[in-house]
Amino acid sequence: MIEVGQPAPNFTLTDHNRRLVSLDRYRDIQNVVLSFFVFAFTDN
Amino acid sequence: MEFAKKDTQVLGVSCDSRATLAAYNLSLGPSDSYPIRLLSDFHPHGAMTRSYGLFNEENGAPFRSIVIIDKKGVVQFAQRYTSVRQPGATGQGETESDLSVASILTEIDRTCY
């Protein structure tokens, strides 16, 4: 698992509305919470 | 909009397809507390999740986890949580209970400012 103090790896992914999201677009603007979940439509 | 007040965007990540996440988002309904965006790490499968060391090779999905990143792009918090479906089956490095929204907000205050 990534550790506290490390630079967060950048990524570009598609969101549920087909929009591209890159981590670096939030730089100096917003903090980011990544909430990894196991599978959609489950409790996980 | 508690997260917006703290200049924070919440991004949900799974290895489901984008179409699955679109249907899932509809099923969740509008969120009063924060606008969440659901990101699909489907193809190449799990590549982003792997880069955070959170890909479970056994089921091809992320470990249930929270990562908080500050405005400088530095990781300020990272924790794995036990599967909701298997309470008590805590794996190595996992914490039993999820963080509440309130405690995530507290963690942001503590580490990002």
Backbone of each chain as nested JSON, in Angstrom:
{
  "chains": [
    {"id": "A", "residues": [
      {"number": 1, "name": "MET", "atoms": {"N": [0.854, -1.206, 0.0], "CA": [0.0, 0.0, 0.0], "C": [0.884, 1.248, 0.0]}},
      {"number": 2, "name": "ILE", "atoms": {"N": [0.426, 2.246, -0.712], "CA": [1.131, 3.53, -0.722], "C": [1.224, 4.06, 0.704]}},
      {"number": 3, "name": "GLU", "atoms": {"N": [2.312, 4.782, 0.984], "CA": [2.531, 5.236, 2.356], "C": [2.398, 6.748, 2.486]}},
      {"number": 4, "name": "VAL", "atoms": {"N": [2.056, 7.154, 3.695], "CA": [1.961, 8.579, 4.018], "C": [3.305, 9.246, 3.734]}},
      {"number": 5, "name": "GLY", "atoms": {"N": [3.242, 10.425, 3.096], "CA": [4.447, 11.165, 2.771], "C": [4.925, 10.956, 1.354]}},
      {"number": 6, "name": "GLN", "atoms": {"N": [4.402, 9.907, 0.69], "CA": [4.79, 9.66, -0.7], "C": [3.966, 10.538, -1.638]}},
      {"number": 7, "name": "PRO", "atoms": {"N": [4.534, 10.898, -2.79], "CA": [3.721, 11.578, -3.802], "C": [2.658, 10.62, -4.34]}},
      {"number": 8, "name": "ALA", "atoms": {"N": [1.434, 11.09, -4.47], "CA": [0.356, 10.244, -4.98], "C": [0.565, 10.013, -6.474]}},
      {"number": 9, "name": "PRO", "atoms": {"N": [0.555, 8.761, -6.926], "CA": [0.718, 8.5, -8.366], "C": [-0.389, 9.192, -9.166]}},
      {"number": 10, "name": "ASN", "atoms": {"N": [-0.003, 9.878, -10.226], "CA": [-1.043, 10.516, -11.041], "C": [-1.818, 9.444, -11.808]}},
      {"number": 11, "name": "PHE", "atoms": {"N": [-3.031, 9.778, -12.188], "CA": [-3.846, 8.847, -12.973], "C": [-4.834, 9.661, -13.799]}},
      {"number": 12, "name": "THR", "atoms": {"N": [-5.292, 9.058, -14.872], "CA": [-6.395, 9.603, -15.65], "C": [-7.38, 8.471, -15.875]}},
      {"number": 13, "name": "LEU", "atoms": {"N": [-8.589, 8.629, -15.356], "CA": [-9.625, 7.605, -15.473], "C": [-10.91, 8.245, -15.963]}},
      {"number": 14, "name": "THR", "atoms": {"N": [-11.823, 7.41, -16.467], "CA": [-13.129, 7.893, -16.916], "C": [-14.122, 7.774, -15.774]}},
      {"number": 15, "name": "ASP", "atoms": {"N": [-14.905, 8.839, -15.537], "CA": [-15.905, 8.752, -14.481], "C": [-17.222, 8.203, -15.033]}},
      {"number": 16, "name": "HIS", "atoms": {"N": [-18.204, 8.069, -14.154], "CA": [-19.463, 7.431, -14.549], "C": [-20.206, 8.219, -15.622]}},
      {"number": 17, "name": "ASN", "atoms": {"N": [-19.863, 9.512, -15.775], "CA": [-20.487, 10.339, -16.816], "C": [-19.614, 10.488, -18.058]}},
      {"number": 18, "name": "ARG", "atoms": {"N": [-18.658, 9.612, -18.22], "CA": [-17.748, 9.589, -19.377], "C": [-16.758, 10.746, -19.387]}},
      {"number": 19, "name": "ARG", "atoms": {"N": [-16.612, 11.433, -18.273], "CA": [-15.631, 12.524, -18.232], "C": [-14.3, 11.994, -17.721]}},
      {"number": 20, "name": "LEU", "atoms": {"N": [-13.227, 12.517, -18.334], "CA": [-11.897, 12.114, -17.871], "C": [-11.548, 12.883, -16.601]}},
      {"number": 21, "name": "VAL", "atoms": {"N": [-10.971, 12.19, -15.658], "CA": [-10.555, 12.787, -14.386], "C": [-9.087, 12.479, -14.17]}},
      {"number": 22, "name": "SER", "atoms": {"N": [-8.286, 13.522, -13.984], "CA": [-6.869, 13.331, -13.66], "C": [-6.594, 13.911, -12.289]}},
      {"number": 23, "name": "LEU", "atoms": {"N": [-5.767, 13.211, -11.522], "CA": [-5.444, 13.699, -10.185], "C": [-4.792, 15.073, -10.248]}},
      {"number": 24, "name": "ASP", "atoms": {"N": [-3.916, 15.294, -11.236], "CA": [-3.136, 16.534, -11.219], "C": [-3.976, 17.788, -11.467]}},
      {"number": 25, "name": "ARG", "atoms": {"N": [-5.206, 17.608, -11.938], "CA": [-6.044, 18.802, -12.097], "C": [-6.484, 19.378, -10.74]}},
      {"number": 26, "name": "TYR", "atoms": {"N": [-6.343, 18.604, -9.691], "CA": [-6.719, 19.088, -8.354], "C": [-5.561, 19.743, -7.612]}},
      {"number": 27, "name": "ARG", "atoms": {"N": [-4.373, 19.649, -8.204], "CA": [-3.181, 20.184, -7.547], "C": [-3.36, 21.678, -7.244]}},
      {"number": 28, "name": "ASP", "atoms": {"N": [-3.043, 22.081, -6.014], "CA": [-3.141, 23.468, -5.527], "C": [-4.577, 23.978, -5.455]}},
      {"number": 29, "name": "ILE", "atoms": {"N": [-5.554, 23.125, -5.754], "CA": [-6.949, 23.578, -5.76], "C": [-7.756, 22.863, -4.681]}},
      {"number": 30, "name": "GLN", "atoms": {"N": [-7.71, 21.538, -4.678], "CA": [-8.497, 20.769, -3.72], "C": [-7.691, 19.589, -3.189]}},
      {"number": 31, "name": "ASN", "atoms": {"N": [-7.987, 19.206, -1.953], "CA": [-7.548, 17.897, -1.458], "C": [-8.398, 16.844, -2.155]}},
      {"number": 32, "name": "VAL", "atoms": {"N": [-7.921, 15.617, -2.158], "CA": [-8.672, 14.526, -2.793], "C": [-8.774, 13.35, -1.819]}},
      {"number": 33, "name": "VAL", "atoms": {"N": [-9.979, 12.828, -1.667], "CA": [-10.182, 11.579, -0.935], "C": [-10.477, 10.492, -1.956]}},
      {"number": 34, "name": "LEU", "atoms": {"N": [-9.61, 9.483, -2.031], "CA": [-9.877, 8.319, -2.877], "C": [-10.561, 7.264, -2.014]}},
      {"number": 35, "name": "SER", "atoms": {"N": [-11.76, 6.887, -2.418], "CA": [-12.504, 5.86, -1.694], "C": [-12.589, 4.622, -2.59]}},
      {"number": 36, "name": "PHE", "atoms": {"N": [-11.656, 3.705, -2.371], "CA": [-11.636, 2.469, -3.162], "C": [-12.711, 1.529, -2.631]}},
      {"number": 37, "name": "PHE", "atoms": {"N": [-13.566, 1.04, -3.511], "CA": [-14.564, 0.05, -3.097], "C": [-14.427, -1.204, -3.962]}},
      {"number": 38, "name": "VAL", "atoms": {"N": [-14.924, -2.308, -3.459], "CA": [-14.618, -3.602, -4.08], "C": [-15.446, -3.808, -5.352]}},
      {"number": 39, "name": "PHE", "atoms": {"N": [-16.754, -3.802, -5.213], "CA": [-17.635, -3.97, -6.374], "C": [-18.851, -3.07, -6.221]}},
      {"number": 40, "name": "ALA", "atoms": {"N": [-19.315, -2.489, -7.334], "CA": [-20.568, -1.747, -7.336], "C": [-21.716, -2.707, -6.991]}},
      {"number": 41, "name": "PHE", "atoms": {"N": [-22.769, -2.153, -6.43], "CA": [-23.988, -2.914, -6.101], "C": [-23.762, -3.977, -5.023]}},
      {"number": 42, "name": "THR", "atoms": {"N": [-22.69, -3.793, -4.254], "CA": [-22.503, -4.666, -3.086], "C": [-22.292, -3.748, -1.884]}},
      {"number": 43, "name": "ASP", "atoms": {"N": [-22.169, -4.32, -0.711], "CA": [-21.905, -3.511, 0.482], "C": [-20.428, -3.208, 0.641]}},
      {"number": 44, "name": "ASN", "atoms": {"N": [-19.643, -3.593, -0.333], "CA": [-18.203, -3.412, -0.201], "C": [-17.641, -2.359, -1.142]}}
    ]},
    {"id": "B", "residues": [
      {"number": 1, "name": "MET", "atoms": {"N": [-22.542, 19.281, 1.754], "CA": [-21.327, 19.738, 1.08], "C": [-20.175, 19.89, 2.067]}},
      {"number": 2, "name": "GLU", "atoms": {"N": [-20.123, 18.99, 3.04], "CA": [-19.077, 19.113, 4.066], "C": [-17.68, 19.034, 3.46]}},
      {"number": 3, "name": "PHE", "atoms": {"N": [-17.52, 18.199, 2.444], "CA": [-16.195, 18.058, 1.843], "C": [-15.826, 19.293, 1.025]}},
      {"number": 4, "name": "ALA", "atoms": {"N": [-16.808, 19.87, 0.329], "CA": [-16.537, 21.067, -0.465], "C": [-16.063, 22.207, 0.431]}},
      {"number": 5, "name": "LYS", "atoms": {"N": [-16.622, 22.293, 1.64], "CA": [-16.195, 23.348, 2.573], "C": [-14.733, 23.212, 2.943]}},
      {"number": 6, "name": "LYS", "atoms": {"N": [-14.223, 22.008, 2.862], "CA": [-12.815, 21.78, 3.182], "C": [-11.979, 21.656, 1.908]}},
      {"number": 7, "name": "ASP", "atoms": {"N": [-12.488, 22.222, 0.815], "CA": [-11.755, 22.178, -0.457], "C": [-11.357, 20.753, -0.809]}},
      {"number": 8, "name": "THR", "atoms": {"N": [-12.285, 19.843, -0.684], "CA": [-11.958, 18.433, -0.897], "C": [-12.936, 17.781, -1.865]}},
      {"number": 9, "name": "GLN", "atoms": {"N": [-12.372, 17.059, -2.833], "CA": [-13.168, 16.276, -3.783], "C": [-13.075, 14.803, -3.415]}},
      {"number": 10, "name": "VAL", "atoms": {"N": [-14.216, 14.131, -3.371], "CA": [-14.234, 12.693, -3.109], "C": [-14.353, 11.956, -4.445]}},
      {"number": 11, "name": "LEU", "atoms": {"N": [-13.431, 11.017, -4.66], "CA": [-13.454, 10.199, -5.874], "C": [-13.601, 8.735, -5.469]}},
      {"number": 12, "name": "GLY", "atoms": {"N": [-14.699, 8.123, -5.854], "CA": [-14.854, 6.685, -5.647], "C": [-14.123, 5.951, -6.757]}},
      {"number": 13, "name": "VAL", "atoms": {"N": [-13.444, 4.867, -6.433], "CA": [-12.699, 4.111, -7.444], "C": [-13.02, 2.628, -7.309]}},
      {"number": 14, "name": "SER", "atoms": {"N": [-13.368, 2.004, -8.433], "CA": [-13.453, 0.546, -8.452], "C": [-12.979, 0.058, -9.814]}},
      {"number": 15, "name": "CYS", "atoms": {"N": [-12.901, -1.246, -9.967], "CA": [-12.474, -1.827, -11.243], "C": [-13.677, -2.286, -12.067]}},
      {"number": 16, "name": "ASP", "atoms": {"N": [-14.852, -1.78, -11.724], "CA": [-16.05, -2.053, -12.519], "C": [-16.018, -1.253, -13.814]}},
      {"number": 17, "name": "SER", "atoms": {"N": [-16.804, -1.663, -14.805], "CA": [-16.881, -0.916, -16.063], "C": [-17.59, 0.415, -15.841]}},
      {"number": 18, "name": "ARG", "atoms": {"N": [-17.354, 1.356, -16.761], "CA": [-17.986, 2.662, -16.629], "C": [-19.507, 2.54, -16.649]}},
      {"number": 19, "name": "ALA", "atoms": {"N": [-20.04, 1.688, -17.497], "CA": [-21.492, 1.526, -17.577], "C": [-22.062, 1.013, -16.254]}},
      {"number": 20, "name": "THR", "atoms": {"N": [-21.348, 0.119, -15.62], "CA": [-21.772, -0.387, -14.313], "C": [-21.808, 0.75, -13.298]}},
      {"number": 21, "name": "LEU", "atoms": {"N": [-20.768, 1.587, -13.327], "CA": [-20.714, 2.695, -12.361], "C": [-21.814, 3.715, -12.627]}},
      {"number": 22, "name": "ALA", "atoms": {"N": [-22.169, 3.914, -13.9], "CA": [-23.269, 4.835, -14.222], "C": [-24.573, 4.33, -13.62]}},
      {"number": 23, "name": "ALA", "atoms": {"N": [-24.833, 3.039, -13.772], "CA": [-26.05, 2.457, -13.203], "C": [-26.005, 2.495, -11.672]}},
      {"number": 24, "name": "TYR", "atoms": {"N": [-24.839, 2.218, -11.132], "CA": [-24.68, 2.234, -9.666], "C": [-24.937, 3.639, -9.125]}},
      {"number": 25, "name": "ASN", "atoms": {"N": [-24.39, 4.652, -9.821], "CA": [-24.588, 6.036, -9.37], "C": [-26.073, 6.398, -9.357]}},
      {"number": 26, "name": "LEU", "atoms": {"N": [-26.793, 5.96, -10.395], "CA": [-28.238, 6.213, -10.429], "C": [-28.928, 5.545, -9.245]}},
      {"number": 27, "name": "SER", "atoms": {"N": [-28.502, 4.338, -8.931], "CA": [-29.146, 3.596, -7.849], "C": [-28.886, 4.247, -6.493]}},
      {"number": 28, "name": "LEU", "atoms": {"N": [-27.75, 4.95, -6.372], "CA": [-27.428, 5.603, -5.1], "C": [-28.285, 6.841, -4.875]}},
      {"number": 29, "name": "GLY", "atoms": {"N": [-28.748, 7.452, -5.979], "CA": [-29.545, 8.663, -5.866], "C": [-28.664, 9.86, -5.554]}},
      {"number": 30, "name": "PRO", "atoms": {"N": [-29.264, 11.058, -5.561], "CA": [-28.48, 12.261, -5.305], "C": [-27.943, 12.274, -3.873]}},
      {"number": 31, "name": "SER", "atoms": {"N": [-26.705, 12.736, -3.744], "CA": [-26.084, 12.809, -2.418], "C": [-26.209, 14.219, -1.86]}},
      {"number": 32, "name": "ASP", "atoms": {"N": [-26.703, 14.337, -0.648], "CA": [-26.8, 15.648, -0.011], "C": [-25.461, 16.096, 0.552]}},
      {"number": 33, "name": "SER", "atoms": {"N": [-24.664, 15.123, 0.966], "CA": [-23.48, 15.504, 1.727], "C": [-22.291, 15.86, 0.836]}},
      {"number": 34, "name": "TYR", "atoms": {"N": [-22.154, 15.215, -0.288], "CA": [-21.032, 15.547, -1.152], "C": [-21.272, 14.992, -2.551]}},
      {"number": 35, "name": "PRO", "atoms": {"N": [-20.786, 15.733, -3.562], "CA": [-20.864, 15.207, -4.925], "C": [-19.723, 14.233, -5.151]}},
      {"number": 36, "name": "ILE", "atoms": {"N": [-20.038, 12.988, -5.343], "CA": [-19.001, 11.981, -5.55], "C": [-18.906, 11.681, -7.037]}},
      {"number": 37, "name": "ARG", "atoms": {"N": [-17.694, 11.428, -7.493], "CA": [-17.512, 10.968, -8.863], "C": [-16.979, 9.548, -8.76]}},
      {"number": 38, "name": "LEU", "atoms": {"N": [-17.548, 8.68, -9.575], "CA": [-17.14, 7.277, -9.559], "C": [-16.216, 7.021, -10.733]}},
      {"number": 39, "name": "LEU", "atoms": {"N": [-14.996, 6.576, -10.45], "CA": [-13.998, 6.366, -11.491], "C": [-13.833, 4.887, -11.79]}},
      {"number": 40, "name": "SER", "atoms": {"N": [-13.75, 4.604, -13.092], "CA": [-13.638, 3.212, -13.552], "C": [-12.188, 2.86, -13.876]}},
      {"number": 41, "name": "ASP", "atoms": {"N": [-11.62, 1.966, -13.087], "CA": [-10.256, 1.469, -13.32], "C": [-10.332, 0.083, -13.967]}},
      {"number": 42, "name": "PHE", "atoms": {"N": [-11.105, 0.039, -15.052], "CA": [-11.482, -1.236, -15.664], "C": [-10.506, -1.706, -16.73]}},
      {"number": 43, "name": "HIS", "atoms": {"N": [-9.975, -0.737, -17.504], "CA": [-9.133, -1.123, -18.636], "C": [-8.03, -0.102, -18.864]}},
      {"number": 44, "name": "PRO", "atoms": {"N": [-6.759, -0.442, -18.801], "CA": [-6.26, -1.772, -18.417], "C": [-6.607, -2.083, -16.962]}},
      {"number": 45, "name": "HIS", "atoms": {"N": [-7.046, -3.293, -16.759], "CA": [-7.743, -3.616, -15.519], "C": [-6.898, -3.39, -14.26]}},
      {"number": 46, "name": "GLY", "atoms": {"N": [-7.388, -2.472, -13.404], "CA": [-6.761, -2.273, -12.1], "C": [-5.426, -1.544, -12.131]}},
      {"number": 47, "name": "ALA", "atoms": {"N": [-5.077, -0.914, -13.26], "CA": [-3.736, -0.308, -13.373], "C": [-3.533, 0.797, -12.335]}},
      {"number": 48, "name": "MET", "atoms": {"N": [-4.523, 1.667, -12.195], "CA": [-4.403, 2.757, -11.222], "C": [-4.402, 2.199, -9.799]}},
      {"number": 49, "name": "THR", "atoms": {"N": [-5.298, 1.261, -9.539], "CA": [-5.383, 0.659, -8.201], "C": [-4.069, -0.013, -7.831]}},
      {"number": 50, "name": "ARG", "atoms": {"N": [-3.439, -0.688, -8.799], "CA": [-2.127, -1.307, -8.559], "C": [-1.078, -0.264, -8.203]}},
      {"number": 51, "name": "SER", "atoms": {"N": [-1.149, 0.898, -8.868], "CA": [-0.129, 1.926, -8.614], "C": [-0.216, 2.438, -7.181]}},
      {"number": 52, "name": "TYR", "atoms": {"N": [-1.353, 2.238, -6.537], "CA": [-1.506, 2.598, -5.126], "C": [-1.309, 1.373, -4.221]}},
      {"number": 53, "name": "GLY", "atoms": {"N": [-0.975, 0.247, -4.808], "CA": [-0.729, -0.968, -4.02], "C": [-1.981, -1.502, -3.374]}},
      {"number": 54, "name": "LEU", "atoms": {"N": [-3.148, -1.315, -4.013], "CA": [-4.418, -1.673, -3.388], "C": [-5.23, -2.651, -4.231]}},
      {"number": 55, "name": "PHE", "atoms": {"N": [-4.556, -3.325, -5.19], "CA": [-5.271, -4.277, -6.04], "C": [-5.201, -5.665, -5.426]}},
      {"number": 56, "name": "ASN", "atoms": {"N": [-6.35, -6.277, -5.274], "CA": [-6.437, -7.637, -4.728], "C": [-6.41, -8.643, -5.879]}},
      {"number": 57, "name": "GLU", "atoms": {"N": [-5.289, -9.347, -6.022], "CA": [-5.134, -10.283, -7.144], "C": [-6.112, -11.458, -7.039]}},
      {"number": 58, "name": "GLU", "atoms": {"N": [-6.623, -11.701, -5.856], "CA": [-7.505, -12.854, -5.671], "C": [-8.886, -12.636, -6.282]}},
      {"number": 59, "name": "ASN", "atoms": {"N": [-9.385, -11.405, -6.239], "CA": [-10.725, -11.174, -6.788], "C": [-10.745, -10.119, -7.901]}},
      {"number": 60, "name": "GLY", "atoms": {"N": [-9.587, -9.593, -8.266], "CA": [-9.521, -8.641, -9.377], "C": [-10.178, -7.311, -9.074]}},
      {"number": 61, "name": "ALA", "atoms": {"N": [-10.177, -6.921, -7.805], "CA": [-10.857, -5.684, -7.38], "C": [-9.991, -4.986, -6.336]}},
      {"number": 62, "name": "PRO", "atoms": {"N": [-10.303, -3.715, -6.058], "CA": [-9.516, -3.03, -5.02], "C": [-9.814, -3.601, -3.633]}},
      {"number": 63, "name": "PHE", "atoms": {"N": [-8.827, -3.471, -2.739], "CA": [-9.131, -3.604, -1.313], "C": [-9.932, -2.367, -0.901]}},
      {"number": 64, "name": "ARG", "atoms": {"N": [-10.894, -2.559, -0.034], "CA": [-11.675, -1.443, 0.49], "C": [-10.75, -0.514, 1.271]}},
      {"number": 65, "name": "SER", "atoms": {"N": [-10.583, 0.723, 0.788], "CA": [-9.53, 1.588, 1.335], "C": [-9.882, 3.062, 1.205]}},
      {"number": 66, "name": "ILE", "atoms": {"N": [-9.263, 3.858, 2.052], "CA": [-9.341, 5.313, 1.955], "C": [-7.929, 5.874, 1.842]}},
      {"number": 67, "name": "VAL", "atoms": {"N": [-7.72, 6.771, 0.855], "CA": [-6.448, 7.482, 0.706], "C": [-6.771, 8.977, 0.651]}},
      {"number": 68, "name": "ILE", "atoms": {"N": [-6.107, 9.761, 1.495], "CA": [-6.295, 11.213, 1.487], "C": [-5.029, 11.856, 0.928]}},
      {"number": 69, "name": "ILE", "atoms": {"N": [-5.233, 12.727, -0.081], "CA": [-4.121, 13.388, -0.777], "C": [-4.286, 14.894, -0.595]}},
      {"number": 70, "name": "ASP", "atoms": {"N": [-3.227, 15.574, -0.171], "CA": [-3.339, 17.027, 0.042], "C": [-3.174, 17.776, -1.285]}},
      {"number": 71, "name": "LYS", "atoms": {"N": [-3.265, 19.103, -1.198], "CA": [-3.236, 19.916, -2.423], "C": [-1.892, 19.888, -3.13]}},
      {"number": 72, "name": "LYS", "atoms": {"N": [-0.865, 19.457, -2.422], "CA": [0.454, 19.343, -3.048], "C": [0.644, 17.97, -3.704]}},
      {"number": 73, "name": "GLY", "atoms": {"N": [-0.376, 17.124, -3.619], "CA": [-0.272, 15.815, -4.25], "C": [0.453, 14.794, -3.397]}},
      {"number": 74, "name": "VAL", "atoms": {"N": [0.53, 15.056, -2.078], "CA": [1.221, 14.151, -1.158], "C": [0.19, 13.333, -0.38]}},
      {"number": 75, "name": "VAL", "atoms": {"N": [0.456, 12.039, -0.253], "CA": [-0.439, 11.165, 0.519], "C": [-0.336, 11.517, 2.003]}},
      {"number": 76, "name": "GLN", "atoms": {"N": [-1.48, 11.813, 2.622], "CA": [-1.503, 12.185, 4.044], "C": [-2.17, 11.117, 4.904]}},
      {"number": 77, "name": "PHE", "atoms": {"N": [-2.843, 10.18, 4.269], "CA": [-3.536, 9.13, 5.024], "C": [-3.805, 7.986, 4.065]}},
      {"number": 78, "name": "ALA", "atoms": {"N": [-3.578, 6.769, 4.529], "CA": [-3.895, 5.594, 3.706], "C": [-4.219, 4.44, 4.636]}},
      {"number": 79, "name": "GLN", "atoms": {"N": [-5.37, 3.837, 4.447], "CA": [-5.787, 2.741, 5.325], "C": [-6.694, 1.769, 4.576]}},
      {"number": 80, "name": "ARG", "atoms": {"N": [-6.448, 0.482, 4.82], "CA": [-7.336, -0.558, 4.283], "C": [-8.331, -0.97, 5.346]}},
      {"number": 81, "name": "TYR", "atoms": {"N": [-9.516, -1.384, 4.895], "CA": [-10.576, -1.783, 5.821], "C": [-11.063, -3.194, 5.501]}},
      {"number": 82, "name": "THR", "atoms": {"N": [-11.562, -3.828, 6.52], "CA": [-12.082, -5.177, 6.377], "C": [-13.329, -5.189, 5.509]}},
      {"number": 83, "name": "SER", "atoms": {"N": [-13.464, -6.238, 4.731], "CA": [-14.672, -6.414, 3.931], "C": [-15.914, -6.387, 4.807]}},
      {"number": 84, "name": "VAL", "atoms": {"N": [-16.93, -5.636, 4.369], "CA": [-18.182, -5.553, 5.127], "C": [-18.828, -6.933, 5.224]}},
      {"number": 85, "name": "ARG", "atoms": {"N": [-18.627, -7.709, 4.17], "CA": [-19.263, -9.036, 4.11], "C": [-18.613, -10.049, 5.035]}},
      {"number": 86, "name": "GLN", "atoms": {"N": [-17.405, -9.733, 5.483], "CA": [-16.682, -10.701, 6.315], "C": [-16.193, -10.035, 7.593]}},
      {"number": 87, "name": "PRO", "atoms": {"N": [-17.122, -9.553, 8.431], "CA": [-16.686, -8.919, 9.67], "C": [-15.888, -9.89, 10.514]}},
      {"number": 88, "name": "GLY", "atoms": {"N": [-14.818, -9.41, 11.06], "CA": [-13.965, -10.271, 11.883], "C": [-12.842, -10.911, 11.097]}},
      {"number": 89, "name": "ALA", "atoms": {"N": [-13.011, -10.99, 9.776], "CA": [-11.978, -11.612, 8.942], "C": [-10.962, -10.548, 8.528]}},
      {"number": 90, "name": "THR", "atoms": {"N": [-10.365, -9.935, 9.517], "CA": [-9.439, -8.839, 9.252], "C": [-8.112, -9.368, 8.726]}},
      {"number": 91, "name": "GLY", "atoms": {"N": [-7.734, -8.915, 7.549], "CA": [-6.48, -9.354, 6.948], "C": [-5.314, -8.52, 7.446]}},
      {"number": 92, "name": "GLN", "atoms": {"N": [-4.135, -8.901, 7.013], "CA": [-2.933, -8.183, 7.442], "C": [-2.998, -6.721, 7.013]}},
      {"number": 93, "name": "GLY", "atoms": {"N": [-2.774, -5.823, 7.936], "CA": [-2.762, -4.4, 7.623], "C": [-4.13, -3.789, 7.483]}},
      {"number": 94, "name": "GLU", "atoms": {"N": [-5.164, -4.538, 7.798], "CA": [-6.522, -4.003, 7.669], "C": [-7.069, -3.56, 9.021]}},
      {"number": 95, "name": "THR", "atoms": {"N": [-7.967, -2.575, 8.969], "CA": [-8.635, -2.095, 10.166], "C": [-10.072, -2.585, 10.135]}},
      {"number": 96, "name": "GLU", "atoms": {"N": [-10.604, -2.888, 11.291], "CA": [-11.907, -3.53, 11.359], "C": [-13.046, -2.654, 10.821]}},
      {"number": 97, "name": "SER", "atoms": {"N": [-13.122, -1.425, 11.298], "CA": [-14.293, -0.63, 10.94], "C": [-13.925, 0.527, 10.025]}},
      {"number": 98, "name": "ASP", "atoms": {"N": [-14.857, 0.891, 9.16], "CA": [-14.652, 2.007, 8.254], "C": [-14.565, 3.322, 9.012]}},
      {"number": 99, "name": "LEU", "atoms": {"N": [-13.879, 4.281, 8.395], "CA": [-13.937, 5.637, 8.906], "C": [-15.303, 6.224, 8.585]}},
      {"number": 100, "name": "SER", "atoms": {"N": [-15.895, 6.923, 9.524], "CA": [-17.113, 7.667, 9.237], "C": [-16.75, 8.917, 8.437]}},
      {"number": 101, "name": "VAL", "atoms": {"N": [-17.756, 9.523, 7.812], "CA": [-17.528, 10.79, 7.113], "C": [-16.921, 11.8, 8.075]}},
      {"number": 102, "name": "ALA", "atoms": {"N": [-17.441, 11.847, 9.301], "CA": [-16.938, 12.817, 10.288], "C": [-15.46, 12.593, 10.571]}},
      {"number": 103, "name": "SER", "atoms": {"N": [-15.055, 11.325, 10.694], "CA": [-13.65, 11.101, 11.029], "C": [-12.744, 11.333, 9.825]}},
      {"number": 104, "name": "ILE", "atoms": {"N": [-13.249, 11.142, 8.61], "CA": [-12.456, 11.499, 7.427], "C": [-12.245, 13.01, 7.401]}},
      {"number": 105, "name": "LEU", "atoms": {"N": [-13.311, 13.763, 7.708], "CA": [-13.195, 15.225, 7.736], "C": [-12.185, 15.66, 8.801]}},
      {"number": 106, "name": "THR", "atoms": {"N": [-12.213, 15.001, 9.957], "CA": [-11.252, 15.305, 11.024], "C": [-9.832, 15.025, 10.56]}},
      {"number": 107, "name": "GLU", "atoms": {"N": [-9.682, 13.901, 9.846], "CA": [-8.352, 13.529, 9.341], "C": [-7.844, 14.548, 8.329]}},
      {"number": 108, "name": "ILE", "atoms": {"N": [-8.74, 15.075, 7.5], "CA": [-8.353, 16.115, 6.537], "C": [-7.867, 17.353, 7.285]}},
      {"number": 109, "name": "ASP", "atoms": {"N": [-8.607, 17.745, 8.328], "CA": [-8.204, 18.91, 9.132], "C": [-6.821, 18.701, 9.74]}},
      {"number": 110, "name": "ARG", "atoms": {"N": [-6.595, 17.469, 10.215], "CA": [-5.37, 17.175, 10.949], "C": [-4.148, 17.138, 10.031]}},
      {"number": 111, "name": "THR", "atoms": {"N": [-4.339, 16.646, 8.806], "CA": [-3.171, 16.348, 7.974], "C": [-2.968, 17.289, 6.793]}},
      {"number": 112, "name": "CYS", "atoms": {"N": [-4.023, 17.938, 6.339], "CA": [-3.908, 18.696, 5.085], "C": [-3.772, 20.197, 5.309]}},
      {"number": 113, "name": "TYR", "atoms": {"N": [-3.817, 20.623, 6.583], "CA": [-3.748, 22.077, 6.837], "C": [-2.71, 22.411, 7.894]}}
    ]}
  ]
}
